[in-house]
Amino acid sequence: MPDLNIACHCGNVKIKLTGDPVVDLYCHCKDCQRIAGAGCVPYSVYPEAAVEVTEGKTMRWALKNNPRTRCANCGTYLFGHPEGMGVHGISAYLLPAGTFKPQLHIMCDDALLPIKDDLPHFKGFPPSLGGSDEKVDW
């Protein structure tokens, strides 16, 4: 995929994404539920080196252990930094239409409600992200 240039909702923060994402997914962990006020959060996961804030001021914070980055002006949630994984989870809401192509659900043991679709639903992290192949049975 060619490089993508995305921005926060007010346009002050601009981000360059280089190459293809590692994976597009939905996260159901309690931390994501709390920061988003939603049952799950759509992420496009990129290697850290593939994500560059090219313009604007950001602020970094953490609800618990996972640092997250927002626009310092409008507060748009930009990306998360899962500890020790070497990736950034880009908020899929920032991507151009049709770019986000979800492949799986993670942390489904924490899910508020089952989401029934044709994607795999992992209890925690899948093997490709350092977890197991254990899935929930929805």
Secondary structure as UniProt FT lines:
FT   STRAND          4..7
FT   TURN            9..10
FT   STRAND          14..17
FT   STRAND          23..27
FT   HELIX           30..36
FT   STRAND          41..47
FT   HELIX           48..50
FT   STRAND          51..55
FT   STRAND          58..62
FT   STRAND          67..71
FT   TURN            72..74
FT   STRAND          77..80
FT   TURN            83..84
FT   STRAND          87..91
FT   HELIX           92..94
FT   TURN            97..98
FT   STRAND          104..106
FT   HELIX           108..110
FT   STRAND          121..122
FT   HELIX           127..129
//
